[in-house]
Amino acid sequence: MDFLFAQSQPVQSSGILSFLPFLLIMVILYFFMLRPQAKKQKEKQAMISNLNKGDKVITMGGIIGTVSGFKEKGKIITLKVDNNTTLTFNRSAIAGLSGKISDEDLG
């Protein structure tokens, strides 16, 4: 009879074992989603801060032009789009260098 009663008693598990699946999911989320996104964002920020006059860039709107100058302490970029056309953009509107841009960066 004692054998039947021994099986019906609840087993006490430690608290850390119950959180182990949750912790594992968070680690996987960090390494596969958050870390690559942060790395990509740092690379883009470095590219934008290292823009020079003469670089061929593409904006978020898809306009391709050559950097012809900077205004307001480098916050605004002047792009030469055509022989008679220059446009001014905020630095954050630059998606990337013209040869190194993908469709994901535009959207």
N, C-alpha and C positions, 0 to 999 in steps of 0.2 A: 504494500500500500504506500509506503514512503516513496517508492519509485515514481508513482503517479503524481504525488504532490511536489516532488522535486522538479519535475518538468513544467509545472504550471506557474512557478514563481518567475517574475520578470527579471531579466538580466540587466544590470546597471552598466551602461557604457559611459565612457569618459566624454566630456564635452567637446574635446578637440577632434575626436573621430567623427562626431556628427557634423562638424563644420568643414571637414576635409574636402568633400566634393565641391562645396561653395568656393573654398580657397583655390582649388585646382582650376575651376572655371575662371576665376579672376586672373590667375597667372596666364592662362591660355589667352584670355581676352587682351591682356597687356601686351604679350609678345606678338600676337598676330594682328592686332588692330591699332592699339594706341601708340606703341613704340614706332612702327613704320610711318604713321601719320605725322608724328612729331618730328621725325627725321626729315621727311619730305618738306615740312613747313620750314624747318631751319635752313635747308638747302635753298628754298625759294627766297627766303629773307636775305640770305647771303648773296644770291644772284642779284636781287633788286638793289641791295646796298652797294654792290660793286659795278653798277652800270656806268659806262663811260660814253663820252661823245663819240659817235660813229657806230655804236652797236645797233644791229638790226633787231628789233623787238616786235612782239605782237601783243596787243592789248586784250583785255577780257572780252571786248566786243568784236574782236577779230580783225582790227585794223593793224596792218603791217606798216612799219615806218622805221626811220633811222633817227636815233637820238641826236638832236642838234644842239641841245643846251639844257640848262637847269635854271630854275627860278626859285625864289624864296628859300634860300639855304638848302637846295636840293630836294625840297618837298614836291615840287612840280617839275615835270619833264616836258620839254618841247620836242615833238616828233615832226620830222620832215617826211610827209607822205608823198608829195609830188614836187615838181620843180617850183610851183607857185603856191603850194599848200603846206602850212604848218599848223599843227594842232597841239594844244596843251592838255596834259593829263596829270592826275595825281599819281605818285609813285605806286600806290596800291592797285592802280588799274592795269599795271603791266603784268601779263600772264607769264611771260618768259622770253627767252631769246628765240628768234624766228626759226632757226634750224632745229631747236631742241624742245619743241612744244608738242604735247599730245592733246587729244580731244578732251581728256579728263581735266586738264588744267584750264581749259576755256570755260567749262561749266561750273 
